[in-house]
C-alpha cells in the first residue's frame, strides 16, 4: 500500500521535507508508519512518545490501521508562548 506522509514543524526540519510517499505493508497502523519513518530518519525517534497523528485530516490514535492512498500526518508537541 502506498501512503502519503505529511510532516510539520520540527519534524519537517529534521527530514528536510514536508511530504513523503512510502510503501507500507497491508495491515499497517499509524504506529507502523511512524516506526518506519523513525528508522529512515533516526533524528525523529525521540518524538515517538509525544507526536500526534492524523489520517486524512482526522486526528487518529497510533493503533489506527491505514489504507492504500491515506494521508498520514505527524505533528510534534506544541507549546504556548509566554504571556
PyMOL commands that set and color helices and strands:
alter all, ss='L'
color gray80, all
select helices_A, chain A and resi 9-15+30-40+42-47
alter helices_A, ss='H'
color red, helices_A
select strands_A, chain A and resi 2-7+19-23+52-55+58-59+71-75
alter strands_A, ss='S'
color yellow, strands_A
deselect
rebuild
show_as cartoon
